[in-house]
Amino acid sequence: MTELRGIAWDHPRGYAPLIALSEMFAEVHADVKIKWDVRSLKEFGDMPIEDLIERYDLITIDHPYMGQAHANQLLVNLKMHLSSDELKLHAKDSVGPGFKSYFFKDRLYALPIDAAALVAAYRPDLFVERQLTLPKTWDELRGFYNQVPKGLYVAWALCPTDLWCSFLTLCAQRGGRDFIRDFKVDEKTGITAIEELKHHLEYLHPDSINWNPIQILDRMSREDEIIYSPFLFGYSNYAREGYAPNLLRFSNSPGNPRNDISTILGGVGLAVSENCRAVKEAVKFVRYVADPENQGGAYIRHAGQPGSLRAWKSDQSNRLCNNFFRDTLEALEKAYVRPQHPGWNSFQEQGAGLLHKGLIINEPSDTVIRRLNELYRSTLQYHE
């Protein structure tokens, strides 16, 4: 009997489909047993995979870790285990840049099993009652605050990790995909983004500065208080009938009509630890989970948010999730992909805290950017 251990993240979207597919896999491969543990959403985004490869064979991972994984030889190069036809299939079936985001220096360190980007969430019933229209641009979002009835709020996921994602989104929408060059955030672009965040903070639910997407979506779907959130990672679970007391709908976030960049890319890849003693079986399971048939079948039926384009375009998927996938696909297709070089994740975690503190104390925006770029340059020691 081969026993594999996997680490997922602590939300039904993160662990439920993997547990279900592990049971299905075991029915076909009776000699393989897979056990799953979970980690928090913050740990998923911040915990170094060096802390995981000794204990786990299968690791759910965020694409910015690819450079670190490559530099420290932490993960199996899946390109060596997949046929050219399989690689072409996954490239064609990728939701936006998801598949490409798990490559580093022509090595493939994970297959996308979950796709996400920052999107907007709203209460359709409250929008209809108040005859409100979804804002599509930054100017429209500024005007939207004046239309929100008293007693209702707009909320924004601005805990350090999610503030960081919104900051990068604003920078990309303002300065283009190359606003980061030579380990430096363009100062003008960064200052403009921080000033924009400061402006919006004045109109948001006061707890926004501490919330992550799940906290906002839970609150929005259970209480008649938050009517709209312009930037958070989408969770198709909340668009499913019966998941929460009130149904949520999702749309593309407000953007800059002068460019074609939407928001920051999220999602989850499934990787195999370099220390895995049963690589053949582990890779076989990764292929099984990422298979388009399973992605559009058991994976989505068990609360998953697939990484398969076929599943996102499927009528069945969209009926199940009230058009979540059709309504947000554009955000994925035009998403900004974060840097992946070694040291980025350390900078990301520390930079998020620095930015969050600067926003809370209203530190001058040019000072925040200067400190961010000083921190960024310190990651050069990790760069190959």
Secondary structure, DSSP 4 states (H G I P E B T S, - for coil): -EEEEEEEESSHHHHHHHHHHHHHHHHH-TTEEEEEEEE-HHHHHHS-GGGTTTT-SEEEE-GGGHHHHHHTT-B--GGGTS-HHHHHHHHHTBSTTTTGGGEETTEE--EEEE--BEEEEE-HHHHHHHT-----BHHHHHHHGGGSPTT-EE----SHHHHHHHHHHHHHHHH-TTSB-SS-B-HHHHHHHHHHHHHHHTTB-GGGGG--HHHHHHHHHHSSSEEEEEEEE--GGGGSTTSSSS--EEEPPPB-TTS----BB--EEEEEBTT-S-HHHHHHHHHHHH-HHHIIIIIHHTT--B-BHHHHH-HHHHHHTTTHHHHHHHHHHTPBPPP-STTHHHHHHHHHHHHHHHHHTT--HHHHHHHHHHHHHGGGGG--
